[in-house]
Amino acid sequence: MKTGEKLVKVEGVALEALPGLLFRVKCGSPSGEKEILAHLAGKLKLNRIKVIPGDRVLIEMANENDTRGRIIRRL
């Protein structure tokens, strides 16, 4: 991502935990419902915040049509 780029924040539900701190997340974006791959943001790792399948999370993506993102908050 570029430094001046706008990021899209979307709320979703963690469906599955994958190896390497990746999660499959089902999110309801404005373009429809889809599944994306998301990894944990640095602050979640540093503070050892656990995310388990079934948790609601806030995801940050480069654009609306992206298939990858970053989990920035557990709701």
C-alpha atoms as an extended CHARMM CRD file, in Angstrom:
* protein
*
        75  EXT
         1         1  MET       CA              0.0000000000        0.0000000000        0.0000000000  PROA      1               0.0000000000
         2         2  LYS       CA              1.1330000000        3.5070000000       -0.7340000000  PROA      2               0.0000000000
         3         3  THR       CA              1.4870000000        6.0250000000        2.0680000000  PROA      3               0.0000000000
         4         4  GLY       CA             -1.2420000000        8.4540000000        0.9300000000  PROA      4               0.0000000000
         5         5  GLU       CA             -3.7270000000        5.7810000000       -0.0570000000  PROA      5               0.0000000000
         6         6  LYS       CA             -7.2280000000        5.6670000000        1.4670000000  PROA      6               0.0000000000
         7         7  LEU       CA             -8.0760000000        2.4460000000        3.2730000000  PROA      7               0.0000000000
         8         8  VAL       CA            -11.5010000000        0.8280000000        3.4170000000  PROA      8               0.0000000000
         9         9  LYS       CA            -12.6740000000       -0.4390000000        6.8260000000  PROA      9               0.0000000000
        10        10  VAL       CA            -15.1640000000       -3.3010000000        6.8100000000  PROA      10              0.0000000000
        11        11  GLU       CA            -16.7490000000       -5.3200000000        9.6180000000  PROA      11              0.0000000000
        12        12  GLY       CA            -16.7950000000       -9.1040000000        9.3510000000  PROA      12              0.0000000000
        13        13  VAL       CA            -16.8100000000      -12.4470000000       11.1660000000  PROA      13              0.0000000000
        14        14  ALA       CA            -13.7640000000      -14.7230000000       11.4600000000  PROA      14              0.0000000000
        15        15  LEU       CA            -14.7500000000      -18.0880000000        9.9770000000  PROA      15              0.0000000000
        16        16  GLU       CA            -11.5410000000      -20.1060000000       10.1390000000  PROA      16              0.0000000000
        17        17  ALA       CA             -8.0620000000      -19.7910000000       11.6360000000  PROA      17              0.0000000000
        18        18  LEU       CA             -5.2860000000      -20.7020000000        9.1920000000  PROA      18              0.0000000000
        19        19  PRO       CA             -1.5380000000      -21.2310000000        9.7880000000  PROA      19              0.0000000000
        20        20  GLY       CA              0.6810000000      -18.1690000000       10.0470000000  PROA      20              0.0000000000
        21        21  LEU       CA             -1.8500000000      -15.9140000000       11.8360000000  PROA      21              0.0000000000
        22        22  LEU       CA             -4.1180000000      -15.8240000000        8.7710000000  PROA      22              0.0000000000
        23        23  PHE       CA             -7.8830000000      -15.8770000000        9.0690000000  PROA      23              0.0000000000
        24        24  ARG       CA            -10.6660000000      -16.4910000000        6.5810000000  PROA      24              0.0000000000
        25        25  VAL       CA            -13.1820000000      -13.7040000000        7.2210000000  PROA      25              0.0000000000
        26        26  LYS       CA            -16.7080000000      -13.2770000000        5.8550000000  PROA      26              0.0000000000
        27        27  CYS       CA            -17.3910000000       -9.5860000000        5.4220000000  PROA      27              0.0000000000
        28        28  GLY       CA            -20.4160000000       -7.6450000000        4.2910000000  PROA      28              0.0000000000
        29        29  SER       CA            -18.8500000000       -4.9760000000        2.0930000000  PROA      29              0.0000000000
        30        30  PRO       CA            -20.9220000000       -2.4510000000        0.0990000000  PROA      30              0.0000000000
        31        31  SER       CA            -20.3170000000       -4.5110000000       -3.0690000000  PROA      31              0.0000000000
        32        32  GLY       CA            -21.8460000000       -7.6290000000       -1.4590000000  PROA      32              0.0000000000
        33        33  GLU       CA            -20.9000000000      -10.4100000000        0.9190000000  PROA      33              0.0000000000
        34        34  LYS       CA            -17.5680000000      -12.1610000000        0.3120000000  PROA      34              0.0000000000
        35        35  GLU       CA            -14.7780000000      -14.0920000000        2.0150000000  PROA      35              0.0000000000
        36        36  ILE       CA            -11.2920000000      -12.6450000000        2.2800000000  PROA      36              0.0000000000
        37        37  LEU       CA             -7.9640000000      -13.6360000000        3.8390000000  PROA      37              0.0000000000
        38        38  ALA       CA             -6.7710000000      -11.3610000000        6.6310000000  PROA      38              0.0000000000
        39        39  HSD       CA             -3.7330000000      -11.2750000000        8.8880000000  PROA      39              0.0000000000
        40        40  LEU       CA             -3.3680000000       -9.7110000000       12.3340000000  PROA      40              0.0000000000
        41        41  ALA       CA             -2.1690000000       -6.1280000000       12.6600000000  PROA      41              0.0000000000
        42        42  GLY       CA              0.9630000000       -5.4040000000       14.6740000000  PROA      42              0.0000000000
        43        43  LYS       CA             -0.8160000000       -3.9800000000       17.7390000000  PROA      43              0.0000000000
        44        44  LEU       CA             -2.9120000000       -7.1410000000       18.0950000000  PROA      44              0.0000000000
        45        45  LYS       CA              0.2510000000       -9.2620000000       17.9860000000  PROA      45              0.0000000000
        46        46  LEU       CA              2.1500000000       -7.0570000000       20.4550000000  PROA      46              0.0000000000
        47        47  ASN       CA             -0.6960000000       -7.0070000000       22.9750000000  PROA      47              0.0000000000
        48        48  ARG       CA             -1.3910000000      -10.7290000000       22.4490000000  PROA      48              0.0000000000
        49        49  ILE       CA             -5.0600000000      -10.2240000000       21.6100000000  PROA      49              0.0000000000
        50        50  LYS       CA             -6.5580000000      -13.5480000000       20.5840000000  PROA      50              0.0000000000
        51        51  VAL       CA             -8.9380000000      -13.8760000000       17.6500000000  PROA      51              0.0000000000
        52        52  ILE       CA            -10.8960000000      -17.1080000000       17.3910000000  PROA      52              0.0000000000
        53        53  PRO       CA            -13.4230000000      -18.2860000000       14.7830000000  PROA      53              0.0000000000
        54        54  GLY       CA            -16.7900000000      -16.6650000000       15.4340000000  PROA      54              0.0000000000
        55        55  ASP       CA            -15.3800000000      -13.3090000000       16.5980000000  PROA      55              0.0000000000
        56        56  ARG       CA            -16.5380000000      -10.0800000000       14.9700000000  PROA      56              0.0000000000
        57        57  VAL       CA            -13.5490000000       -8.1200000000       13.6510000000  PROA      57              0.0000000000
        58        58  LEU       CA            -12.8080000000       -4.8480000000       11.8680000000  PROA      58              0.0000000000
        59        59  ILE       CA            -10.7490000000       -5.2690000000        8.6820000000  PROA      59              0.0000000000
        60        60  GLU       CA             -8.7150000000       -2.7100000000        6.7750000000  PROA      60              0.0000000000
        61        61  MET       CA             -8.3050000000       -3.2090000000        3.0010000000  PROA      61              0.0000000000
        62        62  ALA       CA             -6.6060000000       -1.2190000000        0.2530000000  PROA      62              0.0000000000
        63        63  ASN       CA             -9.7810000000       -1.1200000000       -1.8210000000  PROA      63              0.0000000000
        64        64  GLU       CA            -13.2690000000       -2.5770000000       -1.7880000000  PROA      64              0.0000000000
        65        65  ASN       CA            -12.5310000000       -5.3320000000       -4.3390000000  PROA      65              0.0000000000
        66        66  ASP       CA             -9.4220000000       -6.6370000000       -2.5730000000  PROA      66              0.0000000000
        67        67  THR       CA             -9.2030000000      -10.2880000000       -1.4810000000  PROA      67              0.0000000000
        68        68  ARG       CA             -6.6840000000       -9.6750000000        1.3220000000  PROA      68              0.0000000000
        69        69  GLY       CA             -6.7590000000       -7.4290000000        4.3580000000  PROA      69              0.0000000000
        70        70  ARG       CA             -5.5500000000       -6.7660000000        7.8760000000  PROA      70              0.0000000000
        71        71  ILE       CA             -7.4950000000       -7.3050000000       11.1020000000  PROA      71              0.0000000000
        72        72  ILE       CA             -7.1360000000       -4.0920000000       13.0860000000  PROA      72              0.0000000000
        73        73  ARG       CA             -9.6850000000       -4.6200000000       15.8590000000  PROA      73              0.0000000000
        74        74  ARG       CA            -11.6810000000       -7.3400000000       17.5900000000  PROA      74              0.0000000000
        75        75  LEU       CA            -15.2530000000       -6.2260000000       18.2840000000  PROA      75              0.0000000000
